[in-house]
Amino acid sequence: MKIRTWDKVQVMSGKRKDREKVSTVLKVISDKNKIIVKDVNVVTRHLKKYGTNPGQIIKMEKAIDASNVMLICPFTEKPTRVGFVKVEEKWKTKKFRFSKKALSEKWGEASKYIIK
């Protein structure tokens, strides 16, 4: 999966109120190809009282499919497709298709390795 925790994404499809929202990824569930995005697909849960815990109403984010979001390019701040490029046969980096720039997995720009 190309999406990691704390990536900035834009929701492309889903509930009408959630479309076009830009937010961060809180959790990745790779075996089900789902992600949990902050403030997207929020549902209300009613918890019943048991023992000493009082009953309460909580709001929580539910998982959405990873294909419903696109990564935001940190260079252009636009949604884009992403691929991977091997650099010096040691490590791989994300390559954003729209801006054609590469980003290190350690969140630094791989300026020497801009792909044209």
Secondary structure, DSSP 8 states (H G I E B T S, - for coil): ----TT-EEEE-SSSTTTTT-EEEEEEEETTTTEEEETTSSEEEEEE--BTTB--EEEEEE--EEGGGEEEE-TTT-SEE-EEEEEETTTEEEEEETTTTEEE-TTS-B-GGG---
